[in-house]
Amino acid sequence: IKNSQRYQRAENVDNNIMVIGVPNVGKSSIINSLRKLHLKKGKAAPVGAAPGITRAVLTKIQVSEKPLMYLLDTPGVLSPQIKSVETGLKLALCGTILDHLVGVEVIADYLLYVLNQQQQFSYVERYGLSGPCDEVGSVLKSIAQHLGKVQKVQVLTGTGNVNVSVPNYNAAACEFIYTFRKGLLGKVMLDQGNDFLD
């Protein structure tokens, strides 16, 4: 039997690889890139700028014929507990935690703190500020005014309702965070050397 052709035949061996990582680091994007590079085919894994696009391990996605290789896209994985508030803010600033769970103004405040601490003052010129500032409200107000991000609110007065334009702090915070995530505010290191000793 060992000498028969049926016994000696080579099976189609395929490689199945699971792509695992924290949320919003590009797991689906790398799968799509490999698929395009080796198979010249379009996207198979949905991608987006926010974490949580991939919600379950769905199907095997072929990315190569020789060798036959399939990748499994997975949802992002975080440790069950975040050890400190600052670690949570770092993760939120990188976009691995949904912005609305932390609050964009809180994330923007932490971003401003980090930029000032590392003397990365490119935000001053970018948004037309007179100098570095550690008050997030003032920075967001300047960003909103600089970019024309205002909202109309109705104010009740003794003589009736009055519509007033006020800076849109939420939109300004989103812009500030987006600009950081695109790398347009300079090089920033969120983890310092002593952070790795914990």
NORNORSUL-V880458 format. One line per field, one symbol per residue. ss: DSSP state (H for helix, E for strand, - for the rest). phi: phi as a letter, one per 40 degrees, with the letter a starting at -180 (. if undefined). psi: psi as a letter, one per 40 degrees, with the letter a starting at -180 (. if undefined). Layout:
ss->???
phi->???
psi->???
//
This chain:
ss->----HHHH------EEEEE-------HHHHHHHHHHHHH--------------------EEEEE----EEEEE-----------HHHHHHHHHH----HHHH-HHHHHHHHHHHHHH----HHHHH---------HHHHHHHHHHHH--EEEEEEEE--EEEEEEEE-HHHHHHHHHHHHH-----------HHHHH-
phi->.ccccccccccccbbbbccbiccgbhccccccccccccbfbccbbcbacccgccbaccbcbcbacbccbbbbcbccbbccbccaccccccccccgcbddccbhcccccccdcdcccccfbbccccdbgccadabbccccccccccccgcbbcbcbcbcbhcbcbcbcccccccccccdccccgcbgcbbcbcdccccc
psi->ddeidddeihihhihhhhhiiiifefddddddddddddefiaidhiiieiiedheihcihhheidhihhiihhiiihiidihdidddddddddeeehhdeddhddddddddddddddefgfdddddefidiiiehdddddddddddefgiihihhhideahhhihihgdddddddddddddeeeeihhhdhidedee.
//
